[in-house]
Amino acid sequence: MFRWPISVYYEDTDAGGVVYHSNYLNFFERARTEWLKDMGVKQTALLAEDIAFVVKKAELDFCKPAKFEQDLIVETVVTKIKKASLMFNQRLVDKQGVTYCEGNILVACITLSRMRPRAIPQNIAQEFTGGS
């Protein structure tokens, strides 16, 4: 599991100080990006090799509204890995473990210039599966 802290900024919220629904996707995206960085994977290097990761499907369950100035944590796990895709389960939680939003995000690996699926680079797949 990868855990990444976030703070809810004013720009993340609506007029009532509640996180706007689409911003949960931004939080989850940032956590996945930070996980790659933590593994030593630079997306600029991937792009130079014509490799990109794109969201193919996202399912969100809004459990409890997150609010302005909250400090929260995005928990991310890979629940399924295939040749050209990864399924992530991501949860936005507080320090007590209360879930604010949970999502299942299907991410595909593509050849960017052709916008077609391609195999996930082996070193990245191994990192997500713990070297197996």
VMD Tcl script that builds the backbone (N, CA, C; Angstrom):
set m [mol new atoms 396]
animate dup $m
set s [atomselect $m all]
$s set {name element resname resid chain x y z} {
  {N N MET 1 A 0.851 -1.187 0.000}
  {CA C MET 1 A 0.000 0.000 0.000}
  {C C MET 1 A 0.891 1.243 0.000}
  {N N PHE 2 A 0.490 2.203 -0.793}
  {CA C PHE 2 A 1.166 3.498 -0.820}
  {C C PHE 2 A 0.236 4.512 -0.171}
  {N N ARG 3 A 0.792 5.301 0.732}
  {CA C ARG 3 A 0.003 6.329 1.426}
  {C C ARG 3 A 0.601 7.693 1.102}
  {N N TRP 4 A -0.276 8.642 0.717}
  {CA C TRP 4 A 0.183 9.980 0.367}
  {C C TRP 4 A -0.714 11.014 1.029}
  {N N PRO 5 A -0.121 11.921 1.828}
  {CA C PRO 5 A -0.930 12.929 2.524}
  {C C PRO 5 A -1.350 14.061 1.586}
  {N N ILE 6 A -2.549 14.561 1.810}
  {CA C ILE 6 A -3.021 15.738 1.078}
  {C C ILE 6 A -3.678 16.693 2.067}
  {N N SER 7 A -3.653 17.945 1.714}
  {CA C SER 7 A -4.400 18.968 2.451}
  {C C SER 7 A -5.466 19.499 1.509}
  {N N VAL 8 A -6.641 19.723 2.041}
  {CA C VAL 8 A -7.721 20.268 1.228}
  {C C VAL 8 A -7.585 21.788 1.220}
  {N N TYR 9 A -7.367 22.333 0.038}
  {CA C TYR 9 A -7.231 23.772 -0.144}
  {C C TYR 9 A -8.573 24.379 -0.542}
  {N N TYR 10 A -8.667 25.691 -0.381}
  {CA C TYR 10 A -9.879 26.410 -0.753}
  {C C TYR 10 A -10.255 26.128 -2.209}
  {N N GLU 11 A -9.260 26.085 -3.082}
  {CA C GLU 11 A -9.517 25.844 -4.514}
  {C C GLU 11 A -10.114 24.472 -4.796}
  {N N ASP 12 A -10.009 23.543 -3.844}
  {CA C ASP 12 A -10.558 22.193 -4.007}
  {C C ASP 12 A -12.044 22.117 -3.675}
  {N N THR 13 A -12.576 23.195 -3.112}
  {CA C THR 13 A -13.926 23.133 -2.553}
  {C C THR 13 A -14.940 23.976 -3.332}
  {N N ASP 14 A -16.207 23.714 -3.038}
  {CA C ASP 14 A -17.291 24.518 -3.598}
  {C C ASP 14 A -17.570 25.683 -2.643}
  {N N ALA 15 A -18.624 26.410 -2.897}
  {CA C ALA 15 A -18.959 27.590 -2.085}
  {C C ALA 15 A -19.234 27.235 -0.624}
  {N N GLY 16 A -19.597 25.996 -0.354}
  {CA C GLY 16 A -19.880 25.564 1.015}
  {C C GLY 16 A -18.676 25.005 1.753}
  {N N GLY 17 A -17.496 25.031 1.112}
  {CA C GLY 17 A -16.297 24.512 1.760}
  {C C GLY 17 A -16.164 23.003 1.698}
  {N N VAL 18 A -16.958 22.359 0.829}
  {CA C VAL 18 A -16.926 20.911 0.662}
  {C C VAL 18 A -16.153 20.595 -0.621}
  {N N VAL 19 A -15.338 19.548 -0.581}
  {CA C VAL 19 A -14.565 19.170 -1.764}
  {C C VAL 19 A -15.506 18.906 -2.931}
  {N N TYR 20 A -15.222 19.571 -4.039}
  {CA C TYR 20 A -15.996 19.395 -5.264}
  {C C TYR 20 A -15.756 17.983 -5.792}
  {N N HIS 21 A -16.796 17.314 -6.250}
  {CA C HIS 21 A -16.743 15.880 -6.559}
  {C C HIS 21 A -15.601 15.480 -7.494}
  {N N SER 22 A -15.302 16.250 -8.522}
  {CA C SER 22 A -14.254 15.847 -9.467}
  {C C SER 22 A -12.850 15.951 -8.873}
  {N N ASN 23 A -12.702 16.708 -7.802}
  {CA C ASN 23 A -11.373 16.859 -7.206}
  {C C ASN 23 A -10.884 15.600 -6.506}
  {N N TYR 24 A -11.797 14.708 -6.148}
  {CA C TYR 24 A -11.352 13.429 -5.591}
  {C C TYR 24 A -10.512 12.679 -6.630}
  {N N LEU 25 A -10.916 12.774 -7.900}
  {CA C LEU 25 A -10.122 12.155 -8.970}
  {C C LEU 25 A -8.735 12.781 -9.039}
  {N N ASN 26 A -8.652 14.098 -8.845}
  {CA C ASN 26 A -7.347 14.768 -8.835}
  {C C ASN 26 A -6.478 14.253 -7.693}
  {N N PHE 27 A -7.071 14.109 -6.505}
  {CA C PHE 27 A -6.308 13.594 -5.368}
  {C C PHE 27 A -5.768 12.196 -5.666}
  {N N PHE 28 A -6.623 11.343 -6.261}
  {CA C PHE 28 A -6.213 9.976 -6.567}
  {C C PHE 28 A -5.114 9.966 -7.635}
  {N N GLU 29 A -5.254 10.824 -8.640}
  {CA C GLU 29 A -4.238 10.929 -9.697}
  {C C GLU 29 A -2.895 11.345 -9.110}
  {N N ARG 30 A -2.916 12.334 -8.249}
  {CA C ARG 30 A -1.671 12.799 -7.629}
  {C C ARG 30 A -1.012 11.697 -6.821}
  {N N ALA 31 A -1.798 10.915 -6.112}
  {CA C ALA 31 A -1.228 9.825 -5.314}
  {C C ALA 31 A -0.588 8.764 -6.209}
  {N N ARG 32 A -1.228 8.426 -7.327}
  {CA C ARG 32 A -0.626 7.449 -8.240}
  {C C ARG 32 A 0.675 7.992 -8.829}
  {N N THR 33 A 0.678 9.276 -9.160}
  {CA C THR 33 A 1.891 9.906 -9.689}
  {C C THR 33 A 3.002 9.897 -8.648}
  {N N GLU 34 A 2.658 10.222 -7.414}
  {CA C GLU 34 A 3.659 10.214 -6.342}
  {C C GLU 34 A 4.199 8.808 -6.090}
  {N N TRP 35 A 3.363 7.792 -6.261}
  {CA C TRP 35 A 3.821 6.408 -6.098}
  {C C TRP 35 A 4.862 6.093 -7.171}
  {N N LEU 36 A 4.583 6.465 -8.412}
  {CA C LEU 36 A 5.572 6.264 -9.478}
  {C C LEU 36 A 6.882 6.973 -9.142}
  {N N LYS 37 A 6.784 8.230 -8.705}
  {CA C LYS 37 A 7.993 8.975 -8.337}
  {C C LYS 37 A 8.743 8.281 -7.206}
  {N N ASP 38 A 8.005 7.754 -6.233}
  {CA C ASP 38 A 8.613 7.047 -5.108}
  {C C ASP 38 A 9.368 5.794 -5.567}
  {N N MET 39 A 8.899 5.198 -6.661}
  {CA C MET 39 A 9.562 4.025 -7.246}
  {C C MET 39 A 10.760 4.421 -8.099}
  {N N GLY 40 A 10.943 5.714 -8.311}
  {CA C GLY 40 A 12.035 6.178 -9.164}
  {C C GLY 40 A 11.660 6.272 -10.634}
  {N N VAL 41 A 10.364 6.206 -10.929}
  {CA C VAL 41 A 9.887 6.287 -12.311}
  {C C VAL 41 A 9.539 7.736 -12.612}
  {N N LYS 42 A 10.173 8.283 -13.643}
  {CA C LYS 42 A 9.876 9.646 -14.074}
  {C C LYS 42 A 8.973 9.585 -15.293}
  {N N GLN 43 A 7.843 10.249 -15.189}
  {CA C GLN 43 A 6.909 10.217 -16.314}
  {C C GLN 43 A 7.473 10.917 -17.539}
  {N N THR 44 A 8.349 11.901 -17.348}
  {CA C THR 44 A 8.972 12.543 -18.513}
  {C C THR 44 A 9.825 11.541 -19.279}
  {N N ALA 45 A 10.478 10.625 -18.560}
  {CA C ALA 45 A 11.269 9.583 -19.225}
  {C C ALA 45 A 10.349 8.627 -19.983}
  {N N LEU 46 A 9.211 8.289 -19.376}
  {CA C LEU 46 A 8.248 7.426 -20.063}
  {C C LEU 46 A 7.732 8.103 -21.326}
  {N N LEU 47 A 7.377 9.376 -21.219}
  {CA C LEU 47 A 6.880 10.103 -22.386}
  {C C LEU 47 A 7.930 10.167 -23.491}
  {N N ALA 48 A 9.192 10.295 -23.111}
  {CA C ALA 48 A 10.275 10.304 -24.101}
  {C C ALA 48 A 10.374 8.963 -24.833}
  {N N GLU 49 A 9.905 7.905 -24.168}
  {CA C GLU 49 A 9.880 6.569 -24.779}
  {C C GLU 49 A 8.525 6.270 -25.425}
  {N N ASP 50 A 7.659 7.282 -25.522}
  {CA C ASP 50 A 6.341 7.158 -26.145}
  {C C ASP 50 A 5.397 6.269 -25.327}
  {N N ILE 51 A 5.593 6.273 -24.000}
  {CA C ILE 51 A 4.778 5.472 -23.084}
  {C C ILE 51 A 3.994 6.409 -22.174}
  {N N ALA 52 A 2.711 6.116 -21.997}
  {CA C ALA 52 A 1.887 6.901 -21.075}
  {C C ALA 52 A 0.896 5.976 -20.370}
  {N N PHE 53 A 0.445 6.427 -19.219}
  {CA C PHE 53 A -0.625 5.754 -18.488}
  {C C PHE 53 A -1.858 6.642 -18.544}
  {N N VAL 54 A -2.992 6.057 -18.903}
  {CA C VAL 54 A -4.238 6.814 -19.016}
  {C C VAL 54 A -5.346 6.103 -18.246}
  {N N VAL 55 A -6.236 6.897 -17.682}
  {CA C VAL 55 A -7.385 6.327 -16.974}
  {C C VAL 55 A -8.384 5.839 -18.009}
  {N N LYS 56 A -8.744 4.568 -17.898}
  {CA C LYS 56 A -9.734 3.976 -18.801}
  {C C LYS 56 A -11.117 3.948 -18.160}
  {N N LYS 57 A -11.138 3.749 -16.838}
  {CA C LYS 57 A -12.425 3.650 -16.138}
  {C C LYS 57 A -12.224 4.100 -14.691}
  {N N ALA 58 A -13.224 4.796 -14.164}
  {CA C ALA 58 A -13.171 5.226 -12.766}
  {C C ALA 58 A -14.553 5.064 -12.142}
  {N N GLU 59 A -14.582 4.404 -10.996}
  {CA C GLU 59 A -15.808 4.258 -10.212}
  {C C GLU 59 A -15.538 4.845 -8.837}
  {N N LEU 60 A -16.360 5.800 -8.429}
  {CA C LEU 60 A -16.164 6.450 -7.140}
  {C C LEU 60 A -17.375 6.260 -6.251}
  {N N ASP 61 A -17.107 6.099 -4.966}
  {CA C ASP 61 A -18.149 6.052 -3.951}
  {C C ASP 61 A -17.861 7.192 -2.980}
  {N N PHE 62 A -18.734 8.203 -2.973}
  {CA C PHE 62 A -18.564 9.349 -2.091}
  {C C PHE 62 A -19.202 9.006 -0.747}
  {N N CYS 63 A -18.352 8.736 0.228}
  {CA C CYS 63 A -18.823 8.218 1.514}
  {C C CYS 63 A -19.151 9.312 2.523}
  {N N LYS 64 A -18.335 10.352 2.553}
  {CA C LYS 64 A -18.497 11.429 3.522}
  {C C LYS 64 A -17.822 12.666 2.925}
  {N N PRO 65 A -18.433 13.837 3.032}
  {CA C PRO 65 A -17.822 15.012 2.411}
  {C C PRO 65 A -16.528 15.446 3.113}
  {N N ALA 66 A -15.475 15.602 2.326}
  {CA C ALA 66 A -14.233 16.181 2.842}
  {C C ALA 66 A -14.382 17.691 2.770}
  {N N LYS 67 A -13.702 18.379 3.687}
  {CA C LYS 67 A -13.918 19.823 3.809}
  {C C LYS 67 A -12.606 20.599 3.800}
  {N N PHE 68 A -12.764 21.888 3.543}
  {CA C PHE 68 A -11.657 22.840 3.518}
  {C C PHE 68 A -10.800 22.718 4.781}
  {N N GLU 69 A -9.493 22.717 4.565}
  {CA C GLU 69 A -8.453 22.667 5.597}
  {C C GLU 69 A -8.314 21.328 6.300}
  {N N GLN 70 A -8.932 20.277 5.772}
  {CA C GLN 70 A -8.706 18.949 6.350}
  {C C GLN 70 A -7.378 18.400 5.848}
  {N N ASP 71 A -6.699 17.675 6.704}
  {CA C ASP 71 A -5.512 16.916 6.323}
  {C C ASP 71 A -5.935 15.463 6.218}
  {N N LEU 72 A -5.768 14.903 5.029}
  {CA C LEU 72 A -6.234 13.551 4.741}
  {C C LEU 72 A -5.120 12.735 4.107}
  {N N ILE 73 A -5.391 11.474 3.867}
  {CA C ILE 73 A -4.411 10.552 3.295}
  {C C ILE 73 A -5.083 9.770 2.170}
  {N N VAL 74 A -4.384 9.666 1.043}
  {CA C VAL 74 A -4.847 8.792 -0.030}
  {C C VAL 74 A -4.100 7.473 0.126}
  {N N GLU 75 A -4.844 6.399 0.311}
  {CA C GLU 75 A -4.276 5.049 0.366}
  {C C GLU 75 A -4.501 4.386 -0.990}
  {N N THR 76 A -3.439 3.824 -1.542}
  {CA C THR 76 A -3.511 3.253 -2.882}
  {C C THR 76 A -2.933 1.850 -2.880}
  {N N VAL 77 A -3.680 0.922 -3.464}
  {CA C VAL 77 A -3.186 -0.439 -3.669}
  {C C VAL 77 A -3.530 -0.870 -5.091}
  {N N VAL 78 A -2.682 -1.722 -5.641}
  {CA C VAL 78 A -2.985 -2.349 -6.928}
  {C C VAL 78 A -3.733 -3.633 -6.616}
  {N N THR 79 A -4.936 -3.767 -7.168}
  {CA C THR 79 A -5.733 -4.964 -6.900}
  {C C THR 79 A -5.669 -5.975 -8.038}
  {N N LYS 80 A -5.262 -5.509 -9.223}
  {CA C LYS 80 A -5.147 -6.418 -10.361}
  {C C LYS 80 A -4.157 -5.816 -11.349}
  {N N ILE 81 A -3.321 -6.682 -11.882}
  {CA C ILE 81 A -2.385 -6.241 -12.917}
  {C C ILE 81 A -2.480 -7.197 -14.087}
  {N N LYS 82 A -2.627 -6.617 -15.264}
  {CA C LYS 82 A -2.637 -7.386 -16.506}
  {C C LYS 82 A -1.481 -6.896 -17.358}
  {N N LYS 83 A -1.353 -7.455 -18.536}
  {CA C LYS 83 A -0.229 -7.096 -19.403}
  {C C LYS 83 A -0.165 -5.599 -19.686}
  {N N ALA 84 A -1.323 -4.965 -19.940}
  {CA C ALA 84 A -1.331 -3.554 -20.331}
  {C C ALA 84 A -2.203 -2.679 -19.425}
  {N N SER 85 A -2.599 -3.197 -18.259}
  {CA C SER 85 A -3.440 -2.372 -17.386}
  {C C SER 85 A -3.235 -2.720 -15.912}
  {N N LEU 86 A -3.608 -1.748 -15.091}
  {CA C LEU 86 A -3.546 -1.882 -13.642}
  {C C LEU 86 A -4.886 -1.437 -13.072}
  {N N MET 87 A -5.392 -2.168 -12.080}
  {CA C MET 87 A -6.589 -1.736 -11.353}
  {C C MET 87 A -6.118 -1.271 -9.976}
  {N N PHE 88 A -6.439 -0.035 -9.661}
  {CA C PHE 88 A -6.102 0.547 -8.368}
  {C C PHE 88 A -7.358 0.679 -7.523}
  {N N ASN 89 A -7.235 0.383 -6.231}
  {CA C ASN 89 A -8.256 0.753 -5.266}
  {C C ASN 89 A -7.640 1.899 -4.472}
  {N N GLN 90 A -8.365 3.008 -4.404}
  {CA C GLN 90 A -7.860 4.176 -3.695}
  {C C GLN 90 A -8.917 4.671 -2.728}
  {N N ARG 91 A -8.440 5.060 -1.540}
  {CA C ARG 91 A -9.342 5.572 -0.511}
  {C C ARG 91 A -8.773 6.871 0.027}
  {N N LEU 92 A -9.635 7.843 0.220}
  {CA C LEU 92 A -9.269 9.075 0.899}
  {C C LEU 92 A -9.770 8.943 2.325}
  {N N VAL 93 A -8.844 8.936 3.272}
  {CA C VAL 93 A -9.187 8.690 4.673}
  {C C VAL 93 A -8.583 9.766 5.564}
  {N N ASP 94 A -9.125 9.850 6.787}
  {CA C ASP 94 A -8.504 10.722 7.778}
  {C C ASP 94 A -7.594 9.887 8.674}
  {N N LYS 95 A -6.975 10.519 9.644}
  {CA C LYS 95 A -6.012 9.823 10.501}
  {C C LYS 95 A -6.651 8.736 11.358}
  {N N GLN 96 A -7.966 8.816 11.542}
  {CA C GLN 96 A -8.675 7.782 12.300}
  {C C GLN 96 A -9.147 6.643 11.402}
  {N N GLY 97 A -8.909 6.749 10.095}
  {CA C GLY 97 A -9.301 5.697 9.167}
  {C C GLY 97 A -10.696 5.853 8.593}
  {N N VAL 98 A -11.364 6.983 8.867}
  {CA C VAL 98 A -12.693 7.234 8.308}
  {C C VAL 98 A -12.540 7.494 6.812}
  {N N THR 99 A -13.336 6.797 5.999}
  {CA C THR 99 A -13.270 6.935 4.546}
  {C C THR 99 A -14.184 8.051 4.068}
  {N N TYR 100 A -13.615 8.942 3.253}
  {CA C TYR 100 A -14.368 10.047 2.648}
  {C C TYR 100 A -14.766 9.716 1.210}
  {N N CYS 101 A -13.884 9.044 0.504}
  {CA C CYS 101 A -14.170 8.642 -0.868}
  {C C CYS 101 A -13.340 7.402 -1.168}
  {N N GLU 102 A -13.941 6.491 -1.922}
  {CA C GLU 102 A -13.221 5.284 -2.346}
  {C C GLU 102 A -13.435 5.119 -3.832}
  {N N GLY 103 A -12.381 4.708 -4.515}
  {CA C GLY 103 A -12.501 4.536 -5.954}
  {C C GLY 103 A -11.743 3.340 -6.469}
  {N N ASN 104 A -12.255 2.787 -7.545}
  {CA C ASN 104 A -11.548 1.772 -8.310}
  {C C ASN 104 A -11.233 2.404 -9.655}
  {N N ILE 105 A -9.948 2.490 -9.952}
  {CA C ILE 105 A -9.480 3.203 -11.125}
  {C C ILE 105 A -8.707 2.226 -12.010}
  {N N LEU 106 A -9.175 2.048 -13.245}
  {CA C LEU 106 A -8.498 1.201 -14.218}
  {C C LEU 106 A -7.605 2.093 -15.075}
  {N N VAL 107 A -6.310 1.800 -15.058}
  {CA C VAL 107 A -5.325 2.588 -15.786}
  {C C VAL 107 A -4.690 1.705 -16.853}
  {N N ALA 108 A -4.665 2.202 -18.085}
  {CA C ALA 108 A -4.079 1.466 -19.200}
  {C C ALA 108 A -2.731 2.066 -19.562}
  {N N CYS 109 A -1.828 1.209 -19.968}
  {CA C CYS 109 A -0.536 1.641 -20.494}
  {C C CYS 109 A -0.679 1.695 -22.014}
  {N N ILE 110 A -0.248 2.825 -22.597}
  {CA C ILE 110 A -0.407 2.979 -24.041}
  {C C ILE 110 A 0.879 3.464 -24.700}
  {N N THR 111 A 0.948 3.211 -26.011}
  {CA C THR 111 A 1.927 3.872 -26.855}
  {C C THR 111 A 1.277 5.197 -27.225}
  {N N LEU 112 A 1.841 6.284 -26.731}
  {CA C LEU 112 A 1.183 7.578 -26.824}
  {C C LEU 112 A 0.943 8.035 -28.263}
  {N N SER 113 A 1.911 7.851 -29.124}
  {CA C SER 113 A 1.769 8.344 -30.496}
  {C C SER 113 A 0.665 7.620 -31.268}
  {N N ARG 114 A 0.370 6.395 -30.865}
  {CA C ARG 114 A -0.662 5.617 -31.552}
  {C C ARG 114 A -1.948 5.510 -30.746}
  {N N MET 115 A -1.883 5.909 -29.466}
  {CA C MET 115 A -3.029 5.793 -28.553}
  {C C MET 115 A -3.562 4.361 -28.530}
  {N N ARG 116 A -2.641 3.415 -28.490}
  {CA C ARG 116 A -2.979 1.993 -28.482}
  {C C ARG 116 A -2.343 1.334 -27.253}
  {N N PRO 117 A -2.988 0.294 -26.725}
  {CA C PRO 117 A -2.428 -0.415 -25.564}
  {C C PRO 117 A -1.052 -1.002 -25.873}
  {N N ARG 118 A -0.234 -1.053 -24.843}
  {CA C ARG 118 A 1.071 -1.690 -24.920}
  {C C ARG 118 A 1.381 -2.296 -23.559}
  {N N ALA 119 A 2.318 -3.207 -23.537}
  {CA C ALA 119 A 2.677 -3.856 -22.276}
  {C C ALA 119 A 3.261 -2.839 -21.298}
  {N N ILE 120 A 2.917 -3.012 -20.046}
  {CA C ILE 120 A 3.511 -2.186 -18.994}
  {C C ILE 120 A 4.998 -2.535 -18.937}
  {N N PRO 121 A 5.881 -1.541 -18.888}
  {CA C PRO 121 A 7.305 -1.855 -18.760}
  {C C PRO 121 A 7.543 -2.793 -17.581}
  {N N GLN 122 A 8.383 -3.779 -17.811}
  {CA C GLN 122 A 8.588 -4.842 -16.827}
  {C C GLN 122 A 9.037 -4.304 -15.470}
  {N N ASN 123 A 9.928 -3.314 -15.460}
  {CA C ASN 123 A 10.410 -2.786 -14.180}
  {C C ASN 123 A 9.276 -2.150 -13.365}
  {N N ILE 124 A 8.330 -1.524 -14.044}
  {CA C ILE 124 A 7.204 -0.903 -13.342}
  {C C ILE 124 A 6.240 -1.982 -12.850}
  {N N ALA 125 A 5.943 -2.955 -13.687}
  {CA C ALA 125 A 5.069 -4.053 -13.272}
  {C C ALA 125 A 5.641 -4.769 -12.057}
  {N N GLN 126 A 6.962 -4.980 -12.052}
  {CA C GLN 126 A 7.599 -5.654 -10.917}
  {C C GLN 126 A 7.494 -4.821 -9.643}
  {N N GLU 127 A 7.622 -3.511 -9.773}
  {CA C GLU 127 A 7.483 -2.647 -8.592}
  {C C GLU 127 A 6.084 -2.749 -8.000}
  {N N PHE 128 A 5.073 -2.744 -8.856}
  {CA C PHE 128 A 3.690 -2.803 -8.376}
  {C C PHE 128 A 3.346 -4.167 -7.797}
  {N N THR 129 A 4.010 -5.215 -8.249}
  {CA C THR 129 A 3.714 -6.552 -7.726}
  {C C THR 129 A 4.697 -6.983 -6.657}
  {N N GLY 130 A 5.557 -6.080 -6.232}
  {CA C GLY 130 A 6.520 -6.400 -5.183}
  {C C GLY 130 A 7.649 -7.274 -5.670}
  {N N GLY 131 A 7.969 -7.183 -6.966}
  {CA C GLY 131 A 9.106 -7.905 -7.501}
  {C C GLY 131 A 8.786 -9.300 -7.985}
  {N N SER 132 A 7.496 -9.691 -7.939}
  {CA C SER 132 A 7.162 -11.049 -8.363}
  {C C SER 132 A 6.983 -11.151 -9.851}
}
mol reanalyze $m
mol bondsrecalc $m
mol representation Tube
mol addrep $m
